[in-house]
């Protein structure tokens, strides 16, 4: 679930952060993109934990140990920033200005889970772009920690599923960027361009829709787009992708077997979402199940 209050940031962030996708993505490009995500996560925890003290977490109904663990996650993200910055040296991308739209600890916990899931999916999706095995090993070490974070938040904090299924979903850099950029207001002009293509933001009328429900999928088509051509919602659930028709009124029917955290985007063809067939960015739909057996 992505807070609607930050959707307006997408257009400005896209202009600042993105460039046309290059023909070949280098390992440095991947590291710069990873650092961009880690800067965002580190800033998120720093801001939220400064805003919500132990009393605020207690008032929101969280156990007294929850905030301390979130603080440790924030320290992990700061360590990731330091590690990647060291690898990139003076050329390392700098932190941006963010708007997380946080109103209370419960919203913080939900957004935290979303960001950790996006981080996990981004590292998985970028793995195929890395040529240096040392870089790939380092990225895998960070990936596994991001996955542990999201599982802990979902199961220990929210009392929901500890995993989504046997596989985690991969997101392309553009796919992950389409969610992460919703929280970005502006970035230093000196930051290197990212290897992504930008897409209009997508919102679903229900962030946790019921299976088989009719939901509205809303986005602004790109200028010149053929709005009469067939459109589909691609639901990325692990390594599987399911498709539902998107009618002319922007309505679609949710597939019946989705579980956990699912990434959804509007596409022009029934194939894995990519820069070539995506019509919108991704959004997150939650299909939670209890953490208790």
Secondary structure, DSSP 8 states (H G I E B T S, - for coil): ---GGGTTHHHHHHHHHB----SS--HHHHHHHHHHHHHHHHHHHHHHHHHS-HHHHHHTT--TTHHHHHHHHHHHHHHHHHHHHHHHGGG-----EE-----SHHHHHHHHHHHHHHHHHHHHHHGGG---HHHHHHHHHHHHHHHHHHHHIIIIIT-B-S-SSSS-----HHHHHHHHGGGEEE--TTS--BS-------EES-TT--TT-EEEEE----TT--TTS-EEEEEEETTEEEEEEE-TTSEEE--TT--EEEEEEEESSSS---TTTBSS--EEEEE--BS--
